[in-house]
Amino acid sequence: MNLKEQLSNWDGKSTDYLGNLYDLIKSDSIFVDQLFDVLTEESLQTATTWLLKHALENGVLLDQSQTYEFYSNADALATWQARLHLLQIMPMLRVPEELRYKLAKFCRFATEDENKFVRAWGYNGLYELANLYHEFRDGLDVVINSAMETEPASIKARLRNIKKNINANWQ
């Protein structure tokens, strides 16, 4: 069974299935490229981005072209879970300079997502970009402070962590 078929067999819930699939494919030197081949297929995006995130968490390194390809496809991510995974990957995978504005736009849209997890991680994505590219620092405190007034407690926890990181790293 090829990777696309294995991804198609996922029930949409079981991370055990995806973890086992990762264990099967991780030794294949081209598994990341195979994931990129199906990244834009909406029905496979959640599983694909989960596997990419899991691979990065387990020490897999993407080369520059893979990194560029991953972030270039940000706008093609249709499921909230896939968008969340991209946002969660940002602290682990440097956003290429050429794509910084595209990702800033992606993160700003994420802060308006109906899903609270995506919103919280969207703010974190803005912080990650500002940490890499100082041009994004101006105004971030205003965005964070404004969100602290309007967002629910679940998002405020992430915002407090961002503020703590800003105070620790940017002073």
N, C-alpha and C positions, 0 to 999 in steps of 0.2 A: 504494500500500500504506500503511495507517495505522500509527501507532506501535506499537500492540499487536501487529499482525502482524509488524512488523520485529523487535520484542523476542522474539516467539515463534520466529522463524527463527534466533536466536542458538544456536550449538552448545554453549553452556555453558562454553566455554574461550577462544575467541579475543577478546582485548582489542582486536585490530586491527579486528574487526568492530564492536565497541562504539565505538571511537574514530572510525571512519568514520561510524557512525550519529550520533554526537554532532555531527560536522562537518555532517551533513545537517540536523539539527534545531535546532542552536543559534541560528540566526537567527530562528526562530519565537518570538515573544514569549510564547507560552503553553506552550512545551515542558515547563517545570517542572510546570505544572498538569496537563499530560497524563501526566507520569510519576506524579504523585500519584494520578491516576485508576486506575492499575494497581498501585500499591505493595502492596496487600494480597493480590494474586494470587500465591500461592506460587511458581508456575512462572516468574514474571517478576521476582521480588524481587531476585535477584542482579544481573541486568542493570540493573534500574531503580535500585538503590542505587549501583551502579558509575557509572552515568551522572550521578546527582546528585553523587556525590563528585567525579567528573571535572569537572563544571560548576563546582563550588565552587573546585576547584584552579585553574580557568581564569578566575576572577574574577567568576563569576555570583554575584549577591547575592539571597538570599531575603528576602521581606518578612516581617513578623511573623506573619501568618496562615499563610504557607507553612512557616515554621520551626515554628510550633505544630503544624501538621498532620503534618509529618515526624516530630517527636518523639512526638506522640500515638500514632503507629502503631508505636512500638518493640515493643510486645508482640505485634504481628501478624507480625513478621519471623520466619519459620520456618527459613530456611536459615542455616547458619553464616556463609556469605559475606555475606549481607545484614546480619546482626548485626555482623560485623566492619566492614563499610563504615560503618554508623551510628557505631560506636565511633571509627573513624578520622576521621569528619566532626566529632566533638565539638570538637576544637581550633579548627575553622574556623567553627563555627556555634553561637552562644551558646544555651545551654539556657534556655528561658523559666522564670522563677521559679516559676510555677504548676506546672511539670512537673518540678521538681528532685527531688522524692521518687520520682516514677515512674522517672526516669532513674537515680537512685541504686540503686533496686531492680534495674533492668535491668543496671546495671554489676556489682552484687554477684552476680547470677546468672551474668553473663558470666565472672566470676573462677572459676567452678566448671564452666565449659563443658569438654567433652572435647577441643575443638580448642585447641591451644596458642596460636594467633594470637589467637583470641577471648579467651582468658584473659589474655594479656599486655595486650591493648588494653582489657580490662575494668578492669584495675588503672589503666591510664592514664585511663580514663573517670572513675574515682573521684577521681583527682588533678584532672582538669579541673573536675569539679563542686566540689571543695574550693577550687580556685583562684577560682571564681566566687562560691561561697556558703560563707563561712567556718564555718558551722555543721557542715560535713562534715570539717573539719580534725581535730577531736578524734578520735583513734583511728586515723587513716589511717596514721600511722607504725607502729602496732602491726600493722595489716593487712599493710603492706609488709614489715616485718621478719619476720613470721611466714611470709609467702610466700617470702622470701629463703631460708628454711630448708627449704622443702618443694618449691618449683617447680624444674623443670629449667633448665639453663643458658640455653636460648633465651628463657625468660620472665624469668630473672634479669637479662638485659641490659636489658630494658625497665624493670624495677624499679630498677636502678641509675640509669637516666636520670631516673626519677621522683624518686628520693631527691636526686639532684643538683639538679633543678629546685626541689624543696622547700627545700633548703639555700640556694639562690641567691635565691629569690623570697619566702620567708616569714620570713626572719630579721630 
